[in-house]
Every structure is written in C-alpha cells, then in structure tokens.
Amino acid sequence: MNTIEQRQIEKIDIVVIGAGISGLVATAYLAKNKRNARLYEKNQSLGGLVGTFERQGFYFDHGARAFENSGILFPMLKNLNISFDYVKNPVKLGIGTDFVDVTTKDSLESYQNLLIKYFPEEKKAIEQIIKEIDHITKLIEVVYEIDNPLFYEGRYKMNYLLKTLLPWLKRFKNAQKESKSYLVSVIDYLYKYTSNQALIDIITQHFFEESSAYFTLSYFGLYKDYLYPKKGTKTLAQVLKDAILKNDGEITTNKTVVNINPIAKLVTFKDGSEVTYNQLIWASDQYTLYQLIENYPRKDFKVQKELLSNSHTNESIFTLSLGLNLNKELFEGTFGCHAFYTPSTLGLKSMTSWKDAKDLDLWVKKYLNLTTYEVSIPVLRDASLAPENQTGVIISTLFDYDLTKHYADNGELIRLKTLMTNEILKVMNEYLKLDLTSYIKVIDIATPLTIESFNSSYKGSITGWALSNQKMPVYTELKDIRKSVLTKIKDIYQCGQWAFAPAGVPTAILTGKLVADQVLKKKGVKR
C-alpha cells in the first residue's frame, strides 16, 4: 500500500465539513481572513436545514420557517459585509377556531384571553403563567438588547466599553443569574401553577420534549421579532456562499465523508478521493463524526463516543408542502403568513405512547388531531414565491423518528405518508371549511427519514441533542459556549446545532463564528 506521501494527496490547511449555516459562517470568516479553507458538502445545495426548494413555481422552505436576530444574525452579516432584503414575519397562535397575533408586547394579553376562553376554570393559573412568561421575556430581551459582544471585531473602543458593554454586562449577569430558576423542564415548572395537563400541553407541545421553561416560554417574546428573507430562507445560505467566493474561499459539493484518520489528518470521501488537513471543522452531525473515526487512542474520545451512542436527540418533524390553486387572501384571514395551530384542547399527554398502541394507524390519526401544527405560507411574505392567484402552504408537526422507522422497517413508509397526509388535510379542511384536496397542484412529503437521508442528521433531529439526557453530550449554558467548539480529537473542532443545546439558527451562526475564531487564534491571527 502506498503511503500518504507516495499517493500525492492534496493538502488543505483548513477543511470544513458540512455546508449548513454553521459551516458556511465558519468558512466565510476564514475566507475573510484569507485562510486556505475549503468547505465540503454532501449535497448539491447549500444551507443544510435552512433552505428553499421549488416545485412548479411554488417555493417551500425546509427547516427554519423564519429567523430572529437575537443579537447574532445582523452582527454576523455586518462582520462579513453582506446583507439581504427581508420583511417582518408576524406570528399567530391558534386554538380551535380562534387566533391571536403575536406582534407586540401587548400580544400576551390577547394570548391570555385566548387561553381563558378555552380553559375558563384555569383563569387564575393562566394569569400567573402569563406573568411568568412576561418576566422571562424581559430576561431574554436583556440578552439580545445589544449586538452579541462576541461579534465585536478588534479591540473594544472606550466609548463602546463604558457606555454599552459594561452597563449591559451588569444587566446580563443579573438576568442570567435570575434565569437559572427557569432551567427546569417547562412542564414541571408549569405544574407549580396548574395541574391541568391539557392546558400545559396547549402552551408547550409545539416545543421539543423536556425543553426548559426559560427556553420555551421566552419564545413568546421572540415571535414578535421574527423576520423572513425575500426569496425564501435559502437567501441566507446564498449570501454566505457569495461572501466565501468573493474572498477566494472554496466550496466543493457532492462529497460525502466516509472516514477520518486524525493521526494521519486524512479525510476519505465516498468517491475514493482523499485530502489531508492541518485543522478540520466538523459542521455536521456530532454522532457521525465520532462514528467515522476508528481506533483513536485518547480515553476521553472513547468516553465521549459511548456517551453519544447512549444519548437521545430532540424529536424530528413531518412536513406536508402543498401547492394550491387557491388565492393567498384565503389564508391571510386565517393562518396568516406563519402560525402555530392546535385544533384540539385535549392535549397530547392524554395519549399513551405509540409503543403501547394496539392499532398504530389509529394512534397516528389521534396524534394528528391533537398535535400542534406550524403553518407557513411564503407567498404572504413575498408575492414571487407562488404562481399568481395560487398559494404554497407548508404544514409541519413534531413526529417521532422511531415510529417512522418502525413503519419503514415493515415496508409501510408510503402507507404512513398517505395516512398522515389524508389526516392532516382532514384537520385543515375542518378548520378552513373547504376541501383542500380538490385544489392541490403540487404535493411534497418529508418524514424524519427524509431529514436523516438529506441532511445526515442523526435520527432526523432538527435541533440536535435533547435537554432531557441525564448526562448531556454538549454544553448547555451560555457561559460555556466558547468551549462548545472543542472536541476530544486533536485539531478537530465542531460547530452547529450538535455542538450546543438548546440549538437553532442563532446557535449555528454563533458557533460558526466561534470555531473560526478558535482556528484563527491557533494560526496566530489577531481577532
């Protein structure tokens, strides 16, 4: 066998694996600093879980349906000297046949009244819960009230230090200290105010299982800051790609990694090609990284690999994208451009586990009548995203990967897709008082297995590791986020939704920036 030297393998200074938002951000910062970095992506398209696809003139977003700044998005764009046009993305919350807008601070009162309408016997508890939501919202607003200081470039100017950073740090530390009392399961936290499980479900079930009270309840403040890029969410990936190429960075698509040898610093791809690296940034599924590496001698690597194998992920989602021969005005007066809709007040906790169900099909149907749906309508933000007088509608809900896999292993995945599609349409038809089926021009169905296949995301997870793990495989507190980009493997770093929990687009951006800083620091580049 030829040695690496004899095979004349190409050497890249910094190899980045995974062109999701985090990998794109990391590569953009490296390219800006004129480092020899190359980004590899298994798919033809870039963006990972953030993207937009087209079917017969209808445009549908996959992954994130909208963005929030969170003191992170805009500073990153400014650092990289890029921008995109966007519009406000008003969110609605719906129960049964009623919706409220979540667009201002006063919207909490409307949400309170909505809950009281459906749970009048819980009026006092609801008022207390809304007060807590309002308080948590104020805490999270402190975190995001200035541009995240980690995006400040160069030495701090005295005026910024004295008038902005130091006063904010005092408020931030106080807010973080106070927020610790909310770092418990949101369900357990709400039990302090009510024992009505259905009410708790309606407030929380569109979030991932065991999310903290701080994370879950703070979203009622974040909704009002949602924004939507013109041309769809893929625009973010596009401007990052442009920033990379403008600064002579490299991007190579359709390259799937099958092995990493950290001793030889060698990456092997599915097509048989190889590259060596000085530093490697893994911007993909953390579980897969540790599976691709064999016989690495460090004990802490083996411990982490075992921990990852025994850890569980957040839920995945089922998504139904419909191109409808219906005018967008119909939806403007119902769901609006972006809504979270719960058709029933019974709540998902009224159900037993699918593993105990005697009739799985019946269980799935019941689940789809009790769950909460995220409904997104791109053409209501940008008229170019659907043919004239027609509407694209994206309907998604949390759904279990293992249940989907159970159907697939029994050769019944197509039947599951059909069953779920028909039941979701039935739910939507009942609310809209019309038969959507007769207006369908385009239909696209994505299951947790679709996400796993397309994005190489372990168990189809869209936000990484679940916070309910007894021992977390990643850091979970903001004070530790700088350390989140380190791994147990020499000269290999990580970023993205699998590097920190809880995760989302802001986490992907921030860890992408931090991992670039870490590599540049090792290269002796002053930040």
ZAMARGU-4260 file (C-alpha; in steps of 0.2 Angstrom, whole numbers, plus 5000, padded with zeros to 4 digits):
<rodrens>
0) 5000/5000/5000 | 5006/5017/4996 | 5010/5029/5010 | 5001/5046/5010 | 5016/5055/5004
5) 5018/5042/4989 | 4999/5045/4984 | 5002/5064/4982 | 4986/5068/4992 | 4980/5086/4991
10) 4983/5096/5007 | 4971/5109/5013 | 4976/5120/5028 | 4958/5120/5035 | 4945/5108/5030
15) 4926/5112/5034 | 4914/5098/5033 | 4895/5102/5031 | 4888/5117/5022 | 4874/5121/5034
20) 4873/5138/5041 | 4886/5135/5054 | 4899/5128/5041 | 4895/5142/5029 | 4898/5155/5043
25) 4914/5147/5049 | 4921/5146/5031 | 4915/5164/5027 | 4925/5171/5042 | 4940/5160/5037
30) 4940/5166/5019 | 4938/5184/5025 | 4954/5182/5035 | 4962/5174/5019 | 4965/5157/5026
35) 4967/5142/5014 | 4950/5134/5019 | 4939/5123/5009 | 4921/5118/5013 | 4914/5101/5008
40) 4895/5097/5007 | 4887/5080/5003 | 4873/5088/4994 | 4872/5099/4978 | 4863/5113/4988
45) 4870/5123/5002 | 4862/5128/5019 | 4858/5111/5027 | 4842/5113/5037 | 4840/5131/5031
50) 4834/5131/5013 | 4820/5134/5000 | 4815/5122/4986 | 4804/5125/4970 | 4790/5114/4963
55) 4781/5121/4948 | 4783/5139/4953 | 4779/5136/4971 | 4793/5139/4984 | 4794/5130/5000
60) 4806/5132/5015 | 4813/5117/5023 | 4820/5118/5041 | 4818/5135/5049 | 4802/5145/5043
65) 4809/5162/5048 | 4824/5169/5058 | 4826/5180/5073 | 4841/5192/5075 | 4844/5188/5093
70) 4859/5200/5093 | 4868/5187/5082 | 4861/5187/5064 | 4863/5206/5060 | 4881/5207/5068
75) 4887/5192/5058 | 4880/5200/5042 | 4889/5216/5046 | 4905/5207/5050 | 4905/5199/5033
80) 4899/5214/5024 | 4884/5205/5017 | 4865/5209/5018 | 4849/5203/5012 | 4831/5211/5010
85) 4818/5205/5022 | 4801/5208/5029 | 4793/5207/5046 | 4786/5189/5049 | 4771/5191/5061
90) 4766/5175/5070 | 4749/5169/5075 | 4744/5157/5089 | 4728/5147/5086 | 4717/5136/5096
95) 4702/5128/5089 | 4694/5141/5078 | 4702/5156/5086 | 4719/5165/5083 | 4728/5179/5091
100) 4743/5189/5083 | 4759/5189/5092 | 4767/5205/5086 | 4769/5217/5101 | 4772/5216/5119
105) 4753/5218/5122 | 4750/5202/5112 | 4752/5192/5128 | 4736/5199/5135 | 4727/5193/5119
110) 4735/5176/5121 | 4730/5176/5140 | 4712/5179/5134 | 4713/5165/5121 | 4718/5153/5134
115) 4705/5158/5147 | 4692/5156/5133 | 4696/5138/5131 | 4701/5135/5150 | 4689/5147/5160
120) 4691/5136/5176 | 4710/5140/5175 | 4709/5159/5174 | 4719/5162/5189 | 4733/5150/5184
125) 4733/5157/5167 | 4735/5174/5173 | 4750/5168/5184 | 4758/5159/5170 | 4757/5174/5158
130) 4765/5185/5172 | 4779/5172/5172 | 4780/5172/5153 | 4781/5191/5153 | 4795/5191/5166
135) 4805/5178/5156 | 4803/5188/5140 | 4810/5203/5149 | 4825/5192/5154 | 4828/5186/5137
140) 4827/5204/5130 | 4842/5209/5141 | 4852/5195/5132 | 4848/5201/5115 | 4846/5220/5118
145) 4864/5224/5110 | 4874/5215/5097 | 4882/5200/5104 | 4899/5206/5110 | 4907/5190/5103
150) 4905/5198/5086 | 4914/5214/5090 | 4930/5215/5080 | 4946/5221/5086 | 4950/5230/5102
155) 4935/5237/5111 | 4934/5256/5109 | 4932/5266/5126 | 4916/5273/5121 | 4908/5256/5117
160) 4916/5249/5133 | 4910/5262/5145 | 4893/5266/5138 | 4887/5250/5130 | 4897/5234/5135
165) 4900/5236/5154 | 4882/5243/5158 | 4875/5228/5148 | 4886/5215/5156 | 4879/5220/5173
170) 4861/5218/5167 | 4866/5202/5158 | 4874/5194/5173 | 4859/5198/5184 | 4847/5191/5170
175) 4857/5175/5169 | 4858/5173/5187 | 4839/5175/5188 | 4836/5164/5173 | 4844/5149/5182
180) 4827/5146/5192 | 4819/5143/5175 | 4832/5130/5169 | 4820/5116/5173 | 4808/5106/5162
185) 4794/5118/5157 | 4781/5105/5161 | 4787/5103/5178 | 4788/5122/5180 | 4770/5125/5175
190) 4764/5112/5187 | 4768/5125/5200 | 4753/5134/5194 | 4741/5121/5187 | 4738/5103/5187
195) 4728/5104/5171 | 4738/5094/5159 | 4728/5099/5144 | 4732/5117/5147 | 4750/5114/5149
200) 4750/5104/5133 | 4742/5118/5123 | 4756/5130/5129 | 4771/5119/5127 | 4768/5104/5115
205) 4774/5113/5099 | 4791/5114/5108 | 4803/5099/5110 | 4800/5087/5124 | 4808/5092/5141
210) 4813/5109/5134 | 4817/5121/5149 | 4805/5134/5155 | 4817/5148/5151 | 4819/5142/5133
215) 4801/5138/5129 | 4792/5152/5137 | 4805/5165/5131 | 4799/5162/5113 | 4783/5172/5116
220) 4794/5187/5116 | 4805/5181/5101 | 4790/5178/5090 | 4787/5197/5088 | 4805/5199/5081
225) 4804/5186/5068 | 4809/5191/5050 | 4808/5182/5033 | 4821/5185/5019 | 4815/5190/5002
230) 4816/5174/4990 | 4815/5162/5005 | 4826/5156/5019 | 4838/5150/5006 | 4844/5168/5004
235) 4854/5167/5020 | 4864/5152/5013 | 4866/5161/4996 | 4874/5177/5004 | 4886/5167/5014
240) 4891/5157/4999 | 4894/5174/4990 | 4904/5180/5004 | 4915/5164/5004 | 4918/5165/4985
245) 4921/5184/4985 | 4936/5181/4997 | 4943/5166/4987 | 4936/5153/4998 | 4932/5136/4991
250) 4916/5126/4991 | 4915/5108/4985 | 4898/5099/4984 | 4893/5081/4982 | 4906/5075/4993
255) 4902/5063/5007 | 4914/5059/5021 | 4916/5040/5024 | 4932/5040/5036 | 4943/5052/5046
260) 4960/5047/5052 | 4965/5060/5065 | 4983/5053/5067 | 4987/5055/5048 | 4975/5070/5047
265) 4967/5062/5032 | 4949/5063/5026 | 4942/5050/5014 | 4927/5053/5003 | 4914/5041/4996
270) 4921/5043/4979 | 4938/5037/4984 | 4946/5054/4984 | 4956/5060/5000 | 4963/5076/5007
275) 4974/5080/5022 | 4972/5094/5034 | 4980/5104/5047 | 4964/5109/5056 | 4947/5101/5052
280) 4930/5109/5057 | 4915/5097/5058 | 4899/5107/5055 | 4888/5092/5054 | 4881/5078/5065
285) 4891/5075/5080 | 4887/5057/5082 | 4893/5054/5064 | 4909/5062/5067 | 4914/5050/5081
290) 4907/5035/5071 | 4919/5039/5057 | 4934/5039/5067 | 4941/5022/5072 | 4955/5017/5085
295) 4958/5034/5091 | 4969/5031/5107 | 4963/5045/5118 | 4952/5039/5133 | 4941/5054/5133
300) 4937/5051/5115 | 4931/5034/5119 | 4921/5040/5133 | 4913/5054/5123 | 4909/5041/5109
305) 4900/5030/5121 | 4890/5045/5128 | 4885/5050/5111 | 4879/5032/5107 | 4868/5032/5123
310) 4861/5050/5121 | 4844/5054/5113 | 4840/5068/5101 | 4826/5080/5100 | 4811/5075/5090
315) 4810/5076/5071 | 4796/5083/5061 | 4784/5078/5047 | 4781/5091/5034 | 4767/5092/5021
320) 4770/5105/5007 | 4756/5109/4996 | 4754/5120/4980 | 4736/5125/4980 | 4725/5133/4966
325) 4719/5145/4979 | 4721/5164/4981 | 4733/5169/4996 | 4719/5180/5003 | 4710/5165/5010
330) 4725/5161/5021 | 4729/5179/5025 | 4712/5180/5035 | 4716/5163/5044 | 4733/5157/5047
335) 4742/5172/5041 | 4760/5170/5035 | 4766/5160/5050 | 4755/5151/5063 | 4756/5138/5077
340) 4739/5130/5077 | 4732/5117/5089 | 4715/5111/5083 | 4710/5102/5099 | 4711/5107/5118
345) 4713/5089/5124 | 4732/5089/5123 | 4745/5076/5118 | 4748/5070/5135 | 4731/5062/5135
350) 4738/5049/5124 | 4748/5034/5129 | 4765/5030/5120 | 4764/5023/5102 | 4774/5008/5109
355) 4759/5003/5119 | 4746/5006/5105 | 4736/4991/5099 | 4732/5000/5082 | 4746/5011/5076
360) 4736/5018/5062 | 4723/5024/5074 | 4736/5031/5086 | 4744/5041/5072 | 4727/5048/5067
365) 4723/5053/5085 | 4740/5061/5087 | 4737/5072/5071 | 4721/5078/5078 | 4729/5083/5095
370) 4746/5089/5090 | 4751/5107/5086 | 4755/5112/5068 | 4767/5125/5062 | 4759/5133/5046
375) 4770/5144/5035 | 4764/5152/5019 | 4779/5160/5010 | 4769/5170/4997 | 4761/5180/5010
380) 4779/5187/5014 | 4785/5188/4996 | 4772/5188/4981 | 4785/5180/4969 | 4785/5163/4979
385) 4770/5156/4971 | 4761/5157/4954 | 4748/5171/4953 | 4732/5168/4962 | 4739/5152/4969
390) 4747/5148/4986 | 4760/5137/4993 | 4757/5131/5011 | 4769/5122/5022 | 4761/5111/5036
395) 4773/5103/5049 | 4772/5095/5066 | 4784/5086/5078 | 4784/5067/5074 | 4794/5053/5081
400) 4809/5046/5071 | 4807/5028/5079 | 4789/5027/5075 | 4793/5032/5057 | 4807/5019/5056
405) 4795/5006/5063 | 4783/5009/5048 | 4798/5009/5036 | 4806/4993/5043 | 4789/4985/5039
410) 4788/4991/5022 | 4774/5003/5026 | 4783/5020/5024 | 4772/5025/5009 | 4756/5020/5018
415) 4761/5030/5033 | 4764/5045/5022 | 4747/5043/5014 | 4738/5040/5031 | 4746/5056/5038
420) 4743/5067/5023 | 4725/5062/5022 | 4723/5065/5041 | 4732/5082/5041 | 4721/5088/5026
425) 4705/5082/5036 | 4711/5093/5051 | 4714/5108/5040 | 4698/5106/5030 | 4688/5106/5045
430) 4695/5122/5051 | 4695/5131/5034 | 4678/5124/5029 | 4683/5118/5012 | 4691/5103/5004
435) 4709/5107/5000 | 4712/5090/4991 | 4702/5097/4976 | 4714/5112/4974 | 4731/5103/4976
440) 4743/5105/4961 | 4759/5101/4970 | 4762/5090/4985 | 4779/5086/4994 | 4780/5075/5009
445) 4795/5074/5021 | 4797/5062/5035 | 4810/5061/5049 | 4819/5048/5037 | 4819/5062/5024
450) 4829/5073/5035 | 4840/5059/5041 | 4844/5055/5022 | 4846/5073/5016 | 4855/5081/5030
455) 4864/5066/5038 | 4856/5071/5054 | 4856/5058/5067 | 4838/5051/5069 | 4831/5065/5059
460) 4834/5078/5073 | 4832/5096/5068 | 4839/5104/5083 | 4852/5091/5090 | 4853/5084/5107
465) 4838/5083/5119 | 4840/5093/5135 | 4832/5078/5144 | 4848/5067/5143 | 4854/5063/5161
470) 4871/5067/5156 | 4872/5080/5141 | 4885/5076/5127 | 4887/5095/5124 | 4887/5111/5134
475) 4871/5119/5139 | 4875/5136/5147 | 4879/5152/5138 | 4894/5155/5148 | 4902/5139/5141
480) 4898/5142/5123 | 4916/5146/5118 | 4921/5129/5124 | 4907/5121/5114 | 4918/5121/5098
485) 4931/5110/5105 | 4931/5091/5103 | 4941/5076/5111 | 4951/5075/5094 | 4967/5084/5091
490) 4965/5098/5078 | 4947/5094/5075 | 4933/5107/5080 | 4915/5107/5079 | 4900/5119/5077
495) 4882/5120/5073 | 4866/5113/5081 | 4875/5097/5088 | 4889/5107/5097 | 4877/5116/5110
500) 4860/5114/5117 | 4847/5121/5115 | 4851/5124/5097 | 4843/5134/5082 | 4849/5146/5068
505) 4857/5159/5081 | 4867/5145/5089 | 4873/5139/5072 | 4879/5156/5067 | 4887/5159/5084
510) 4896/5143/5085 | 4902/5145/5067 | 4909/5162/5071 | 4917/5155/5087 | 4925/5140/5079
515) 4933/5151/5066 | 4940/5162/5080 | 4947/5147/5088 | 4956/5141/5072 | 4962/5158/5068
520) 4969/5160/5086 | 4979/5144/5083 | 4985/5152/5067 | 4991/5167/5076 | 4978/5179/5068
525) 4973/5193/5080 | 4954/5195/5082
</rodrens>
